[in-house]
Amino acid sequence: MKWFQNVSTRSKLFLGFGIVVAMLVVISVISKTGLSSIEGSQKIIFEKEFVNSTDLLRLKAKYDEIRMALLSMMSAPDQGVKERWHQNIKTNAEEIAVLMEIGIREIRPALTATCQSLGRNRMRESIQDGISLLMLVRTLATWMTMQNGRRRKHGCAQRTRR
């Protein structure tokens, strides 16, 4: 430690401030790297997760429009009005199908990549089965909506004939 006592005060001050400046540079680099990763995460959340949320809200709105159209179609006295509501239901069902296809297309690669990175074929098969089930439920819901519209349309017509 005698070598340190033999160093001039000027050199000691330069060494001390040099260490402080070096630590400041290291902390700045670490902070910049952390902020960059946070910005990247924020961008992913905004571009992917937010879009998924808005798509889900649009799906819910389309399902609500179909319900409203079914109720209006049931209470409509005129066949022409019922046909317009039926056409509205068809249009909304087609838009729902498009939104579901887009969602499935976006979800499938992410889930497959996650399963591959984990190396679990069983999980991949389960997720593919889940996606198939989702597609089946969507098809069944669309079919049931169309069938309910037809039944209600014919049911209203039979009630007015009595």
Secondary structure, DSSP 8 states (H G I E B T S, - for coil): -HHHHHS-HHHHHHHHHHHHHHHHHHHHHHHHHHHHHHHHHHHHIIIIIHHHHHHHHHHHHHHHHHHHHHHHHHH--SHHHHHHHHHHHHHHHHHHHHHHHHHHHHHHHHHHHHHHHHT-HHHHHHHHHHHHHHHHHHHHHHHHHHHHHHHHHHHHHHHHH-
